[in-house]
Amino acid sequence: MGPVHPPKIQTFDVAARVNIDNKGVQRAVEEFRVEPFGLYMSRAIVARPTAHWIESWLLPDLGICVTDWWWNPGHERDQDFYLDIAVIERGEKCWRMTDLYLDIVVNTGRDSRVIDVDEFVAAVAGGLLDAEAAEYAMHRTHQTVAALAAHGHDLDAWLATLGIRLRWRDRP
């Protein structure tokens, strides 16, 4: 693994209907939806050969961003959901997400796997994450995996116990 990057920070500008990545690149968002428990975003992916659409739910109280990727034929992945462990700040018009390196791949009814541990360790060792952020990331990851396991690795079943119902687009 090469040098690790600083934490990725994204802005979700609901008023302007754009998603801004850590490099300042703005991408048009087709739909934002604000719910008491989080923020939904749905947009096209441009110039990426592996996927053409992304839907994400930012769930600040849980410290996770749940993503459903729409893969291009031949690039499908063995996953139902991809969870970023993150610090998510709610805003009136803009939300902000700081990715804390650790991710969880969920295969409904089968398993939930923590990935990118190497990036997390390198970021902590390199001083890119302070002790408080690292501890938060570890707690969120362990609590999320435990909750998923307790509910048969079913994200919807776990979230339903918290009064959260994620609504997604219908696929063509």
Secondary structure, 3 states (H helix, E strand, C coil): CCCCCCCCEEEEECCCCEEECCCCCEEECCEEEEECCEEEEEEECCCCCCEEEEEEEEECCCCEEEEEEEECCCCCCCCCEEEEEEEEECCCCEEEEEEEEEEEEEECCCEEEEECHHHHHHHHHCCCCCHHHHHHHHHHHHHHHHHHHHCCCCHHHHHHCCCCCCCCCCCC
